[in-house]
Amino acid sequence: MHRRLIVPSALAASVLLAIPASAADYVPGAPGIGDPYYPASGNGGYDVSHYDLRLKYQPATDLLEGTATILATTRQNLSRFNLDLGLRVSEVRVNGRKAGFTASGEQELEITPAAPLEKNRSISVVVRYAGKPSEVRIGGWTAWHRTPDGGVAAQEPDSAAWWFPSNDHPLDKATFDVSVSVPDGTQAISNGVLQSQSSRLGWTRYNWRSNKPQATYLATLAVGKFDITTDRTANGLPVLNAYSKDLGDNAGAARASVERTAEVAEWLEGVFGPYPFNALGGYVPNVTSGYALETQTRPFYSPRQFANGANVSVVVHELAHQWYGDSVSVDRWKDIWVNEGFARYSQWLWSEKEGEGTAQELADHVYASRAADDPFWTVKPGDPGPDDQFHIAVYDRGALALQALRNEIGDEDFFAVLKGWPTEFAYGNAGVADFVAYAERVSGKPLAGLFDTWLYQPVKPTAPAAAEAGVSARSAAGDATSRPVEPKSWKKIAETNTIHDHEH
């Protein structure tokens, strides 16, 4: 009897030990990824590796129908997890089985799989959905541009939720296949390389592939009637540019700017290293906005960027982001300087190359033209806050910080840093602190104080601090009471300031 009592107990214990986790060990993934600027952005509990989007869009009605297949890996034992989406969902499947789902808030899709998901397992999620993106409002604004002949998704810091379900934060990057069916005579433009195109029963399907990790806000979709130019670079990289057929008086200037994309990218390779992606180009749809955006491999440009004629400087800015912002993406949105400060400084370097004002002259002009009581100096580019994330100070003061760094460590180390950083963190994420540490490692100099002065102090650096950083308020004649001569490139660079007017 004694053994009969003990043995079953031992067997029961061994059975319990074989169970990987109890129900209590499975918990919901967080509804946000943990970004203090945007608590609702992204989600916790899993990492996405690939998005396969199969879409159908009707320009006449703005109706978008989609089936998204998402490949991911769980990072905890999940009883439930979220995706970000603003459109109406009709069905969700997880690992092939129907899953429960409900919408909450403005963009949360809460998914309950048929069985809990173990940590570190590969999963597939299929979401069927539909709706009119132009009718979706999240936070009171929309990332979807309705155009006379179609629609465009391009916005920062969010645009994905208007057209596909995702883990919508730069920390979770993935590869993309985007297949879009549109009425014959209409084109669909997206990121990467056009793999194939076919027509059937009045509809044409375009299949695009972006084969390097891409943040969700950098995914783009443009449907309309475009004039398209194609080419290849000397290295064989495919180049595709697209222009709405109804750009009016801005058409010539837009083409004269964007058609120099390959030339600009070739020059930037000399500054930042090899181009990191599988395609190159840009597109200019007939939208009423004024900003531009570094959508990966194929930047978006508003026609108003070219209202005063050709402006290659805006192309320089958006292509510089392919290294600084796209390949190396922010860790948190507070790290926006590692995107925008460098893209602005690339415009200064282009000015230097073109003989229209050196980066030093542009830095001197920025420092001298802003009085100490200008609110410009109260914005901290290293952590500007969500309301000032795209403030002009993040761009101009951010570039000024880079000129101060250049003067401190010398050109050899400075350009080694500019080229080495995108290699060190290629296809990943990094923050301001990572850049400071990297610059210190390359230069062998302590730089925390310099970056604190130029990126974090909410005041104008004093004249002695500016002089120490090689930035001067003196004119070319050496008169400290007058401002430096305005560089020739300044007006063209200033015309791109609407780059960051994201019009939320």
Residue pairs with C-beta under 8 A, 6 or more apart in sequence:
20 118
21 77
21 116
21 118
23 79
23 116
25 77
26 77
26 78
26 79
26 116
26 117
27 76
27 77
27 78
27 79
28 45
28 78
28 79
28 80
28 81
28 82
28 110
29 43
29 44
29 45
29 46
29 76
29 78
29 80
29 81
29 82
30 43
30 44
30 45
30 82
31 40
31 43
31 44
31 82
31 105
31 108
31 110
32 38
32 39
32 40
32 41
32 42
32 43
32 44
33 41
33 42
33 43
33 44
33 167
33 169
33 171
33 172
34 42
34 44
35 41
35 42
35 169
35 171
35 332
35 333
36 332
36 334
37 332
37 333
37 334
37 385
37 386
37 389
38 157
38 158
38 169
38 333
38 386
40 84
40 105
40 106
40 107
40 108
41 84
41 157
41 158
41 168
41 169
41 333
42 84
42 167
42 168
42 169
42 171
42 172
43 81
43 82
43 83
43 84
43 167
44 75
44 76
45 74
45 75
45 76
45 78
45 81
46 72
46 73
46 74
46 75
46 78
46 81
46 123
46 167
47 72
47 73
47 75
47 167
47 172
48 70
48 71
48 72
48 166
48 167
48 172
48 174
49 71
49 72
49 73
49 174
49 175
50 70
50 71
50 174
50 175
50 176
50 177
51 68
51 69
51 70
51 71
51 164
51 166
51 174
51 175
51 176
51 177
51 178
51 219
52 68
52 69
52 70
52 71
52 176
52 177
52 179
53 66
53 67
53 68
53 164
53 176
53 177
53 178
53 179
53 180
54 66
54 67
54 68
54 69
54 179
55 64
55 65
55 66
55 67
55 163
55 164
55 178
55 179
55 180
55 181
55 221
56 64
56 65
56 66
56 180
56 181
56 182
56 203
57 63
57 64
57 65
57 150
57 151
57 180
57 181
57 182
57 188
57 223
58 183
59 149
59 150
59 151
59 182
59 183
59 186
59 223
59 224
61 132
62 132
62 133
62 134
62 135
62 146
62 151
63 130
63 131
63 132
64 87
64 130
64 131
64 132
64 133
64 151
64 163
65 129
65 130
66 87
66 127
66 128
66 129
66 130
66 163
66 164
67 126
67 127
67 128
67 129
68 125
68 126
68 127
68 129
68 164
68 165
69 124
69 125
69 126
70 83
70 124
70 125
70 126
70 127
70 165
70 166
71 122
71 123
71 124
71 174
72 122
72 123
72 124
72 125
72 167
73 120
73 121
73 122
73 123
74 117
74 118
74 119
74 120
74 121
74 123
75 119
75 120
76 119
77 116
77 117
77 118
77 119
78 113
78 116
78 117
78 119
79 112
79 116
80 110
80 111
80 112
80 113
81 110
81 111
81 117
82 108
82 109
82 110
82 111
83 108
83 109
83 111
83 125
83 127
83 165
83 166
83 167
84 107
84 108
84 109
84 160
84 161
84 165
84 166
84 167
84 168
85 107
85 109
85 127
85 129
85 161
85 164
85 165
85 166
86 106
86 107
86 131
86 133
86 136
86 138
86 161
86 162
87 129
87 130
87 131
87 133
87 136
87 162
87 163
88 129
88 130
88 131
89 101
89 103
89 109
89 127
89 128
89 129
89 165
90 128
90 129
90 130
91 98
91 126
91 127
91 128
92 98
92 99
92 100
92 101
92 109
92 111
92 125
92 126
92 127
92 128
93 99
93 124
93 125
93 126
94 111
94 113
94 114
94 117
94 123
94 124
94 125
94 126
95 113
95 123
95 124
96 124
97 113
97 114
97 115
98 114
99 111
99 112
99 113
99 114
99 125
100 111
100 112
101 109
101 110
101 111
101 112
102 109
102 110
103 109
103 110
104 110
106 137
106 138
106 139
107 138
107 161
107 168
109 127
109 165
111 125
117 123
127 165
129 165
133 142
133 144
133 151
133 153
133 162
133 163
134 142
134 144
134 146
134 151
136 142
136 144
136 161
136 162
138 158
138 161
138 162
139 504
140 504
141 503
141 504
142 162
143 153
143 154
143 155
143 158
143 159
143 161
143 162
144 151
144 152
144 153
144 159
144 162
144 163
145 151
145 152
145 153
145 154
145 285
145 287
145 288
145 289
147 224
147 244
147 285
147 286
147 287
148 224
148 246
148 286
149 186
149 223
149 224
149 225
149 244
149 245
149 246
149 286
150 182
150 186
150 222
150 223
150 224
150 225
150 285
151 221
151 222
151 223
151 224
152 220
152 221
152 222
152 223
152 224
152 285
152 287
152 300
153 159
153 160
153 162
153 163
153 219
153 220
153 221
153 222
154 220
154 222
154 293
154 295
154 300
155 217
155 293
155 502
156 217
156 293
156 390
156 502
157 217
157 333
157 389
158 168
158 217
159 216
159 217
159 219
159 220
160 166
160 168
160 216
160 217
160 219
161 168
163 221
164 219
166 216
167 216
168 216
168 217
169 215
169 216
170 215
170 216
170 217
170 329
170 330
170 333
170 429
171 329
171 331
171 332
171 429
172 216
173 213
173 214
173 215
173 329
173 427
173 428
173 429
174 213
174 214
174 216
175 209
175 210
175 211
175 212
175 213
175 214
176 190
176 191
176 192
176 208
176 209
176 210
176 214
176 219
177 207
177 208
177 209
178 190
178 191
178 207
178 208
178 209
178 210
178 219
178 221
179 205
179 206
179 207
179 208
180 188
180 190
180 205
180 206
180 208
180 221
180 223
181 188
181 203
181 204
181 205
182 188
182 203
182 204
182 206
182 223
183 202
183 203
183 204
184 199
184 202
184 203
184 204
185 204
185 225
186 204
186 223
186 224
186 225
187 204
187 206
187 223
187 224
187 225
187 226
187 228
187 242
188 204
188 206
188 208
188 221
188 222
188 223
189 206
189 220
189 221
189 222
189 223
189 226
189 240
189 242
189 283
189 298
190 206
190 208
190 210
190 219
190 220
190 221
190 222
190 298
191 208
191 210
191 214
191 218
191 219
191 220
191 279
191 295
191 296
191 297
191 298
192 208
192 209
192 210
192 211
192 277
192 278
192 279
192 296
192 297
192 298
193 208
193 209
193 210
193 211
193 238
193 278
193 279
194 206
194 207
194 208
194 240
195 207
195 208
195 209
196 207
197 204
197 205
197 206
197 207
198 204
198 205
199 205
209 278
210 219
210 277
210 278
210 279
210 296
210 297
211 278
212 276
212 277
212 278
212 296
212 327
212 427
213 427
213 428
214 296
214 326
215 296
215 326
215 329
218 294
218 295
218 296
218 326
219 295
219 296
220 293
220 295
220 296
220 298
220 300
222 242
222 283
222 285
222 300
224 244
224 285
224 286
225 244
225 245
225 246
226 242
226 243
226 244
226 245
226 283
226 285
227 242
227 243
227 245
228 240
228 241
228 242
228 243
229 239
229 240
229 241
229 242
229 259
230 238
230 239
230 240
230 241
231 238
231 239
231 262
232 238
232 239
233 239
233 262
233 265
233 266
233 280
234 266
237 275
237 278
237 279
237 280
238 278
238 279
238 280
239 261
239 262
239 279
239 280
239 281
240 279
240 280
240 281
240 298
241 255
241 258
241 259
241 261
241 281
241 282
241 283
242 281
242 282
242 283
242 284
242 285
243 251
243 254
243 255
243 258
243 283
243 284
244 284
244 285
244 286
244 303
246 286
247 254
247 284
247 286
247 303
248 303
250 284
250 303
250 304
250 306
250 307
253 306
253 307
253 308
253 309
253 310
253 311
254 284
254 301
254 303
254 305
254 306
256 310
257 301
257 305
257 306
257 310
257 311
257 312
257 314
257 315
258 282
258 283
258 284
258 301
258 315
260 312
260 315
261 280
261 281
261 282
261 315
261 319
262 280
264 312
264 315
264 316
264 319
264 350
265 275
265 280
265 319
265 322
267 350
267 353
268 275
268 316
268 319
268 320
268 322
268 323
268 346
269 275
271 346
271 349
271 415
271 418
271 419
272 320
272 323
272 324
272 418
272 419
272 422
273 323
273 419
273 420
273 422
273 423
275 322
276 322
276 323
276 326
276 327
276 422
276 426
276 427
277 296
277 297
277 322
277 326
277 327
278 297
279 297
279 298
280 297
280 298
281 297
281 298
281 299
282 298
282 299
282 300
282 301
282 315
282 318
283 298
283 299
283 300
283 301
284 301
284 302
284 303
284 306
285 300
286 303
287 302
287 303
288 302
288 304
289 302
289 304
289 503
290 302
290 304
290 305
290 498
290 501
290 503
291 302
291 305
291 498
291 499
291 500
291 501
291 502
291 503
292 299
292 300
292 301
292 302
292 305
292 314
292 317
292 318
292 496
292 499
293 299
293 300
293 318
294 318
294 319
294 321
294 322
294 325
294 326
294 339
294 343
296 322
296 326
297 322
299 315
299 318
299 319
299 321
301 314
301 315
301 318
302 498
304 498
305 311
305 314
305 495
305 496
305 498
305 499
308 495
311 492
311 495
311 496
312 350
313 347
313 350
313 351
313 489
313 492
313 493
313 495
313 496
314 495
314 496
314 499
316 346
316 347
316 350
317 343
317 344
317 346
317 347
317 496
317 499
318 343
318 499
320 342
320 343
320 346
320 347
321 339
321 343
323 342
323 422
324 338
324 339
324 342
324 343
324 346
324 421
324 422
325 338
325 339
325 340
325 342
325 343
327 422
327 425
327 426
327 427
328 338
328 421
328 422
328 425
328 426
328 427
328 428
328 429
328 430
329 339
329 428
329 429
329 430
330 336
330 338
330 339
330 429
330 430
330 431
331 429
331 430
331 431
331 434
332 431
333 386
333 389
334 382
334 383
334 384
334 385
334 431
334 432
335 430
335 431
335 432
336 381
336 384
336 389
336 390
336 394
337 381
337 382
337 384
337 394
337 398
337 401
337 432
337 455
338 430
338 431
338 432
338 435
340 381
340 390
340 394
340 395
340 398
340 500
341 381
341 394
341 395
341 398
341 399
341 401
341 402
342 398
342 402
342 418
343 395
344 395
344 396
344 398
344 399
345 359
345 398
345 399
345 402
345 403
347 399
347 489
347 493
347 496
348 357
348 358
348 359
348 362
348 363
348 399
348 403
348 493
349 359
350 489
351 357
351 358
351 359
351 362
351 487
351 488
351 489
351 493
352 358
352 359
354 489
356 487
356 488
356 489
356 492
357 365
357 487
357 488
357 489
357 490
358 487
359 399
359 403
359 406
360 403
360 407
360 470
361 484
361 485
361 487
362 399
362 403
362 487
362 489
362 490
362 493
363 399
363 400
363 403
363 404
363 471
364 471
364 472
364 473
364 474
364 484
365 483
365 484
365 486
365 487
365 490
366 396
366 397
366 399
366 400
367 400
367 461
367 466
367 471
367 472
367 473
368 472
368 473
368 483
368 484
369 483
370 376
370 377
370 460
371 460
372 459
372 460
374 460
376 392
376 393
376 396
376 397
377 393
377 397
377 458
377 459
377 460
378 458
378 459
379 388
379 391
379 393
379 394
379 397
379 458
380 455
380 456
380 457
380 458
381 393
381 394
381 397
381 398
381 401
381 454
381 455
382 432
382 451
382 455
382 456
383 432
383 456
384 391
384 393
384 394
388 394
390 500
390 501
390 502
391 500
392 497
392 500
394 500
395 497
395 499
395 500
397 454
397 455
398 455
400 454
400 471
401 450
401 451
401 454
401 455
403 469
403 470
403 471
404 450
404 453
404 454
404 469
404 470
404 471
405 414
405 417
405 439
405 447
405 450
405 451
406 414
407 469
407 470
407 471
408 443
408 445
408 447
408 450
408 469
408 470
409 417
409 439
409 442
409 443
409 445
409 447
413 442
413 443
416 442
417 438
417 439
417 442
417 443
420 438
420 442
421 430
421 435
421 438
424 438
425 434
432 451
432 455
436 447
436 448
436 451
439 447
440 446
440 447
440 448
450 469
453 461
453 465
453 469
454 461
454 469
461 469
461 471
463 473
466 472
466 473
472 484
473 480
473 483
473 484
474 480
474 484
475 482
475 483
475 484
475 485
476 484
476 485
